[in-house]
Amino acid sequence: MPASRSHPLLSYLVLFACLLLPLDAAQAGLLYHLTRTEAAPGAPVALEGLLYNDTGNPLTTPVPPKIDGQWEDAQGHTTPAHFQLQTSPDAASLPANTFTQVVWTGTAPSHLSGLVTLHLSGTENTLLALRVSGSAPPIATESPQPVSAFDTFRNAISPYDPTYFAVGRNGGATARFQLSFKYRLFSPTNAQQPSFNDNWYLGYTQTSLWDLHSDSIPFIDTTYNPSLFWMRESLLQSHDKRWFLGLNTGIEHKSNGKAGDDSRSLNDLYVQPQFNYRSGEGSTLSFLPRFKYYVGTDSNMRYPDYLGHVDWKLRWAQDDGLVLSALYRQGTGSRNATQLEAAWPLKRTFLHMNGYVYAQYFRGYGETLLDYNQKYEPQFRIGIALVP
C-alpha cells in the first residue's frame, strides 16, 4: 500500500459540518487527525488539531502542551503514545465562528506493525488509524514543517478594547469608530501556567470621529493610542471560581497626530485592577477602575482637569447574549464624561450574522482628543460591533 497523506480538506469539511449545526447546538471543540496514513516504526508522526469556535462569542482557551494516548494493534497489544506541541503555545483566541490549526508531534510505535489505532487520553469517540510498515517510503519519515512566522504572529494577536462603527445625528450626522487589539510579546512554554514575562503585551487602539454631513466628509479627529502593559485576567480566585481578581498595568501614549495649535499629546502610567463575579446563570460582572498618573505631558494643557485621574468602568456580559458597559470620568469641578454601551449578538437576530448590533451614548468632555476641553451635547449612536 503506498504511503499517503490524509487530505486536509477532510478536516475542513468536518469543521464546516459543525458550523452548520443549529444555534442551540453551538459549541467549541477540537477535531484531530493524523497527517499521514502510513509510517515506518519509530518515524515522526504529526497530530493535527482543528480548534473551532461556534459559540457565538469570542473564545480564549489554553492549548495543551502535550497529548498522551495509546497505540493498539489488531491483536490487542498496546504501547504508550506521546505528542508534544509544535505550534505556538499561546492560548488560542478565536472570534465567533472561526477556527485555527494546532500541531503536536510524536513517533509511530516501534514494536507494533500493521494497522494500529490511536486512542487519545481525555477524549471521547476519537479513534485514529495508522499503518506501521517497515517498507514505508521516505516521505513518511520526514519531519513536520516548522511553524510559520505568520502563524506565530497570528496566534499572538487578540482583541483588546471594543471594535465598533456607530452613527448618530445630533448636530449633524457623525460616525464614531474604533479598532483595538493587543499582541503578546512572549509565547509561554506552558500555556496553562504562564510565567510573569508571558503576560506582557503591546496594545493599540485607534478612535476616530467622522463628519458625515459636511460636503467633503472630513475626519474631525483621530486618537492614536499605543500602549505597553502587563495583564493577567485571573491572579486570585475563590474556591468556587465565582470571584476572581485580575490586573492590567502599564504605560500608554495618546496623540491625534496633528501639528501646531491642533496638536494634542499625553502620556500616563496606569493601574487597573479587575474585580470579576461569575454568576451561575451564565454571565460575568466586572468592575475595572483605571487609575492614571500623567507623565511627560505639557502641564499647560491641563488634561487632568478635563480627563480626570480615574476611569470608572463597569461591564456586564451574558454568555452568547447582552453586553452592557459604562464609563465615567470626573475632572475638576463639573467637568466629567459619561459613556454607556450596549451590544446584542446579530447571530440571535433574523440576520444570523457574526458581530453585534451596537448602541452608544456619550455626554461630557473628551469625546475627541482635539476638543478634550470642550463639552459635547448628549449623542446617541447605533451601529455594528465586532468586539463589544
Order of alpha helices (4+ residues) and beta strands (2+ residues): alpha-beta-beta-beta-beta-beta-beta-beta-beta-beta-beta-alpha-beta-beta-beta-beta-beta-beta-beta-beta-beta-alpha-beta-beta-beta-beta-beta
